[in-house]
Amino acid sequence: MSQRSPAPRADAIRTRRVLDALDEGILVRDARGVIVDWNVAALRMLHLSVSQVQGRKKLPTGWRIVLNDGPELAGESGPVQAALAHVAEQGRTLMRVLGPDRAAVWITIAAHAEDAGGGRDDEITFTLGDVTARHEAEAENARYREIIDTLDASHRILEESPVAICSVDVDGVILRSNIAFMGLAGVETHSIFALIPPEDHVALREAFTWLMEGRTPSVRREARLARPSGVPAWCEITAVAMRRGPSDAAILLLINDVTERHEREVRLRRLAERDPLTGVHNRRSFVQVLSERLRVLRNRGRRAVTDHALLLIDLDGFKDVNDTCGHAGGDAVLMAVAVAIRERTRTADTVGRLGGDEFAALLELRDATSAAAIAQQIIDRIEEASDAVEGAPRISASIGIVHLDPQCSAEQTLALADRAMYAAKHAGKARFVEAGPIAS
């Protein structure tokens, strides 16, 4: 229905039908600023009725029209007239129509002035286009570009990171890795479990399960990793769950090569555990080893055993070495004694210097009688140790032997060995004595 005459003619009706069929919105404002024509598309885009567009009826509560992402438009004649005045001045503008209960509608409004002659604007036709879908698509594309740029930057950071990084599935299959990881593990590595020793597999698989079940946000483990060079590296592995779900589960692994730190800790621990002169265990460390061995045997539930023995070794005549050759000569003899004991024991055995000229050896025996044979070999070898220092008097060794009883403590075991050692000295030195059965 055209507003140009009270009784529309046939051509006016046809014009109205054409306007209402357009997807483009149409508003016509006369020289007085009154909106005199419109179509259905314009009303739909603005979410207003004819009366509201013309200002004869209040706008919906919360209805606003905003200039692009800028200020809200308002004026004495109302926001619709303010918006049209702005467009008439600028020619074309992007605006948002906001309602209290609806999403923003983005529209472009263009002004087309018609000159009636004499330099006077007769009417202005405003065309409105709903560009909401296009604007949202552009905004979405912008977000994707930002995400892609962020991911690209993250990818470059990961690739250039000195920390070895890879993602794996719950079975340890490597999905992706950076340059540092390939340098550490080699390009042909397909599973993280191919890099670590079998004894560490169970702990790492358990960690993966905890991560994927959400029982812990991250897990940190230290393990030896095989390297293409054949020299293993000690690495600290931090595992973080990236996604959850059996089909696309992925775990991010950050692997720091801590070989240097580990070796430093080993050196420090060795210094704390070893006698600085001879390199064998010091008293504190030896007693710890003995206590742990007794604990293990105790857990096996065995009352007495014959496959483990403690030898307490005390040098005979060592004071004469110090008196003759000085402390430097004495130290040289002590080092030779430590070598002699190590030569007559096995790798699995533990040798310690308990203090002064007193040594001890914790043996894993082949049979109950081998402790005596080893003790005699040590005695024979120690008698030759003083030959390492020119002019040093000959020395010998008295040894007390105790077969380990799990029911005894380390201190009790050492006390029994000490009594047996002194029994050997009283019997003439350069010999061994085995302690009798321990009373229940």
C-alpha positions in Angstrom: 0.0 0.0 0.0 1.6 3.2 -1.2 1.3 6.3 1.0 1.2 8.7 -1.9 -2.5 8.9 -2.3 -5.6 7.9 -0.4 -6.8 5.8 -3.3 -3.9 3.9 -5.0 -4.2 3.5 -8.7 -3.4 0.3 -10.5 0.2 1.4 -11.4 0.8 2.2 -7.7 -0.4 -1.2 -6.7 2.0 -2.8 -9.2 4.8 -0.7 -7.9 4.1 -1.8 -4.3 4.1 -5.4 -5.3 7.4 -5.0 -7.1 9.0 -3.2 -4.1 7.7 -5.9 -1.7 9.2 -8.6 -3.9 12.7 -7.2 -3.6 15.3 -8.8 -1.3 16.8 -5.3 -1.0 15.2 -3.0 1.6 13.8 0.4 0.4 13.0 3.5 2.4 12.0 6.8 0.8 12.4 10.1 2.8 10.9 13.3 1.5 12.3 16.8 1.8 10.7 17.3 5.2 12.5 14.2 6.5 9.3 12.1 6.6 9.5 8.5 5.5 6.9 8.3 2.8 7.6 4.9 1.3 9.1 1.5 2.3 9.0 -2.2 1.5 8.6 -5.4 3.5 12.4 -6.2 3.3 13.3 -2.9 5.0 10.8 -3.5 7.8 12.1 -7.0 8.3 15.8 -5.9 8.4 15.0 -3.2 10.9 12.6 -5.4 12.9 10.2 -2.5 13.1 6.6 -1.8 12.0 5.6 1.0 9.7 4.5 3.2 12.6 7.8 2.6 14.4 9.8 3.5 11.3 7.8 6.7 10.8 8.2 7.6 14.5 4.5 7.5 15.3 4.9 4.6 17.7 7.5 3.8 20.4 10.4 1.6 19.4 10.7 -1.9 21.1 12.4 -1.8 24.5 16.1 -2.2 24.1 16.1 -1.6 20.3 19.2 0.1 19.1 21.0 0.9 15.9 24.8 1.2 16.1 27.2 2.6 13.6 29.4 -0.4 12.6 31.3 -1.1 15.9 31.1 2.6 16.9 28.6 4.7 18.8 24.9 4.1 19.2 22.9 6.5 17.0 20.2 8.7 18.6 18.7 12.1 18.2 15.7 14.2 18.8 13.8 12.7 15.9 14.8 9.2 17.0 17.5 6.7 16.1 16.0 5.7 12.7 16.1 9.3 11.5 19.5 9.8 13.0 20.8 6.8 11.1 19.3 8.0 7.8 20.7 11.5 8.3 24.2 10.0 8.8 23.8 7.9 5.7 22.6 10.9 3.7 25.8 12.7 4.7 28.2 9.8 4.1 26.5 8.1 1.2 26.9 4.5 2.4 27.4 3.0 5.9 27.5 -0.3 7.7 25.2 -0.5 10.7 24.0 -3.0 13.3 20.5 -3.4 14.5 20.3 -4.7 18.0 17.3 -5.9 19.9 17.0 -7.1 23.5 16.2 -10.7 22.5 17.8 -11.2 19.1 21.3 -11.4 17.6 22.7 -8.4 15.8 21.6 -7.8 12.2 24.3 -6.2 10.1 22.9 -4.0 7.3 24.5 -1.7 4.7 22.5 1.4 4.0 23.1 3.6 0.9 21.5 6.9 0.1 20.4 7.9 -3.4 19.3 11.6 -3.7 16.9 12.8 -6.4 17.3 16.4 -7.5 13.9 18.0 -8.3 15.5 21.0 -9.9 16.6 24.4 -8.6 19.3 22.8 -6.4 16.6 21.4 -4.0 16.6 17.8 -2.9 13.2 16.4 -3.3 13.5 12.9 -2.0 16.2 10.5 -0.8 15.8 6.8 -1.5 17.7 4.5 1.0 18.6 1.0 0.0 19.2 -1.6 2.7 21.1 -4.9 2.4 21.2 -7.6 5.0 24.9 -8.6 5.2 24.7 -10.5 8.5 25.8 -13.8 7.0 28.7 -12.2 5.1 29.8 -10.2 8.1 29.7 -13.3 10.3 31.6 -15.3 7.7 34.3 -12.6 7.5 34.5 -12.5 11.3 34.8 -16.3 11.4 37.5 -16.2 8.7 39.3 -13.6 10.7 39.2 -15.8 13.8 40.4 -18.7 11.7 43.2 -16.6 10.3 44.2 -15.6 13.9 44.1 -19.2 15.0 46.1 -20.3 12.0 48.6 -17.5 12.7 48.8 -18.6 16.3 49.2 -22.2 15.4 51.8 -21.3 12.8 53.7 -19.3 15.4 53.3 -22.1 17.9 54.5 -24.6 15.4 57.6 -22.6 14.7 58.3 -22.3 18.4 57.9 -26.0 18.8 60.1 -26.8 15.9 62.8 -24.4 17.1 62.5 -25.4 20.7 65.7 -27.0 22.2 63.4 -29.3 24.2 62.5 -32.6 22.4 58.7 -32.6 22.0 56.4 -35.3 20.5 52.8 -36.3 20.6 51.9 -40.0 21.1 48.7 -42.1 21.4 48.0 -44.2 24.4 50.0 -47.0 22.9 53.1 -44.8 22.7 53.0 -44.5 18.8 54.6 -41.2 17.9 52.2 -39.0 16.0 54.3 -35.9 15.5 57.7 -34.7 16.7 59.9 -31.6 16.5 63.5 -31.4 15.2 65.0 -31.6 18.7 63.2 -35.0 19.3 64.4 -36.4 16.0 67.9 -35.3 16.9 67.6 -37.1 20.2 65.8 -40.2 19.1 66.4 -40.5 15.4 64.0 -40.0 12.5 63.2 -43.7 12.3 61.7 -44.0 15.7 58.0 -44.8 15.6 57.2 -45.6 19.3 58.4 -44.0 22.5 58.6 -47.5 24.0 61.4 -48.3 21.5 63.5 -45.8 23.2 63.3 -46.7 26.9 64.4 -49.9 28.6 61.7 -52.7 29.1 61.7 -52.3 32.9 60.4 -48.7 32.5 57.5 -49.7 30.1 55.0 -50.6 32.8 55.4 -47.3 34.7 55.1 -45.2 31.6 52.0 -47.1 30.3 50.4 -46.6 33.7 51.2 -42.9 33.5 49.4 -42.7 30.1 46.4 -44.4 31.6 46.2 -42.0 34.5 46.4 -39.0 32.1 43.7 -40.2 29.7 41.4 -41.1 32.6 41.9 -37.6 34.0 43.3 -38.8 37.3 46.3 -36.5 37.0 47.0 -33.4 34.8 50.6 -34.3 34.1 53.2 -37.0 34.9 56.9 -36.7 35.2 59.3 -39.6 34.9 63.1 -40.0 34.5 64.3 -42.7 32.2 67.2 -43.7 30.0 66.6 -43.2 26.3 68.4 -45.1 23.6 70.1 -42.8 21.1 71.2 -43.4 17.5 74.8 -43.1 18.6 74.3 -46.0 20.9 75.1 -44.0 24.0 71.9 -43.8 26.2 70.7 -40.4 27.5 69.1 -39.8 30.8 65.9 -37.9 30.1 63.2 -36.3 32.2 59.8 -37.0 30.5 56.9 -34.7 31.2 53.6 -36.1 29.9 50.4 -34.0 29.5 47.1 -35.2 28.1 46.1 -33.2 25.0 42.7 -34.8 24.3 40.5 -37.4 25.9 38.8 -40.2 24.2 39.9 -43.6 22.8 39.7 -42.7 19.1 41.9 -39.7 19.0 43.6 -39.7 22.4 46.9 -37.9 22.2 49.6 -37.2 24.9 52.2 -34.5 24.6 55.7 -35.5 25.8 58.3 -32.9 26.7 61.7 -34.6 26.9 64.6 -32.9 28.5 68.1 -34.4 28.2 69.3 -34.4 31.8 72.3 -36.6 31.2 74.7 -34.0 32.5 72.6 -33.3 35.6 72.2 -37.1 36.2 75.9 -37.7 35.9 76.6 -34.8 38.2 74.2 -36.2 40.8 75.9 -39.6 40.4 79.3 -38.0 41.0 77.9 -36.2 44.1 76.3 -39.3 45.4 79.4 -41.3 44.8 81.4 -38.7 46.7 78.9 -39.0 49.5 79.0 -42.8 49.5 82.7 -43.5 48.8 85.8 -43.4 50.8 87.9 -40.6 49.2 91.2 -42.4 49.5 90.3 -45.9 48.3 87.2 -45.4 46.3 85.3 -48.2 48.0 82.1 -47.5 50.1 82.5 -45.5 53.2 81.2 -46.8 56.5 77.8 -45.0 56.3 77.2 -46.2 52.7 78.3 -49.8 53.5 76.0 -50.0 56.5 73.1 -48.8 54.3 73.8 -51.6 51.8 74.1 -54.2 54.5 70.8 -53.0 56.0 69.0 -53.1 52.7 70.3 -56.6 52.0 69.0 -57.9 55.4 65.7 -56.2 54.7 65.3 -58.0 51.3 66.3 -61.3 52.9 63.8 -60.7 55.7 61.0 -60.1 53.2 61.7 -63.4 51.7 60.7 -65.0 55.0 63.9 -66.9 55.5 65.2 -67.4 59.0 68.9 -68.0 58.1 70.8 -68.1 54.8 74.1 -69.3 53.7 74.3 -67.5 50.4 75.3 -64.1 51.9 78.2 -63.4 54.2 80.0 -60.4 55.8 83.7 -60.4 56.0 85.2 -57.9 58.5 88.9 -57.3 57.6 91.4 -55.6 59.9 95.1 -55.1 59.0 97.8 -56.5 61.2 101.0 -54.4 61.5 99.6 -51.4 59.7 101.0 -49.0 62.5 104.5 -50.1 61.5 103.8 -48.9 57.9 102.9 -45.4 59.1 105.9 -45.3 61.4 108.3 -46.4 58.7 106.9 -44.8 55.6 104.8 -41.9 56.9 101.2 -41.2 56.2 101.8 -41.0 52.4 103.2 -44.5 52.5 100.4 -45.7 54.7 97.8 -44.3 52.2 99.5 -46.1 49.3 99.3 -49.4 51.2 95.6 -48.8 52.1 94.8 -48.2 48.4 96.7 -51.4 47.5 94.7 -53.3 50.1 91.4 -52.0 48.6 92.5 -53.1 45.2 93.5 -56.5 46.6 90.1 -57.0 48.2 88.3 -56.0 45.0 90.4 -58.4 43.0 89.2 -61.3 45.2 85.5 -60.3 45.1 82.9 -60.2 42.4 81.1 -57.2 40.8 77.9 -58.1 42.8 79.8 -57.9 46.1 80.1 -54.7 48.1 83.5 -53.6 49.5 83.8 -50.8 52.1 86.4 -49.1 54.3 84.8 -48.7 57.8 87.6 -46.5 59.0 91.4 -46.5 59.6 92.8 -49.9 58.5 89.4 -51.7 58.8 87.6 -52.9 55.7 84.5 -55.0 55.0 83.1 -57.1 52.2 79.5 -58.2 51.7 79.5 -61.3 49.6 76.9 -63.2 47.5 78.1 -66.8 47.8 77.9 -69.7 45.5 77.8 -72.1 48.5 78.3 -72.0 52.2 82.0 -72.9 52.1 83.1 -70.3 49.6 83.2 -67.5 52.2 86.2 -69.2 53.8 88.0 -69.7 50.5 87.5 -66.0 49.5 88.7 -64.9 53.0 91.9 -66.9 52.6 92.5 -65.4 49.1 92.1 -61.9 50.5 94.6 -62.7 53.3 97.1 -64.0 50.8 96.7 -61.0 48.5 96.9 -58.4 51.3 100.3 -59.8 52.4 101.6 -58.7 49.0 99.9 -55.2 49.2 102.8 -53.7 51.2 105.1 -54.5 48.3 103.5 -51.6 46.5 105.5 -49.2 48.7 109.2 -49.5 48.8 110.6 -50.1 52.2 107.2 -50.8 53.8 107.1 -53.7 56.3 104.9 -56.6 55.5 101.3 -56.6 56.7 98.7 -59.3 57.1 94.9 -59.3 57.8 92.6 -60.9 60.4 89.1 -61.6 59.1 85.9 -62.3 60.9 83.1 -64.1 58.9 79.4 -63.9 59.6 76.7 -65.6 57.5 73.8 -63.2 57.3 70.7 -63.8 59.5 67.7 -61.7 58.3 66.5 -61.5 61.9 69.6 -59.5 62.9 70.2 -55.8 62.3 73.2 -54.4 60.4 74.7 -53.2 63.7 74.3 -56.7 65.3 75.8 -58.4 62.3 78.8 -56.0 62.3 79.3 -56.7 66.1 79.3 -60.5 65.5 81.8 -60.1 62.7 84.0 -57.8 64.9 84.1 -60.5 67.6 85.1 -63.1 65.1 87.8 -60.8 63.7 89.3 -60.3 67.1 89.2 -64.0 67.7 91.3 -64.4 64.6 93.8 -61.8 65.9 94.0 -63.6 69.3 94.6 -66.9 67.5 97.8 -65.5 65.8 96.6 -63.1 63.1 96.8 -63.6 59.3 93.8 -65.9 59.5 90.0 -65.9 59.5 87.4 -67.1 62.0 83.8 -67.8 61.3 81.2 -66.7 63.8 79.1 -69.5 65.2 75.3 -69.8 64.8 73.4 -66.8 66.2 71.5 -67.7 69.3 67.7 -67.5 68.9 
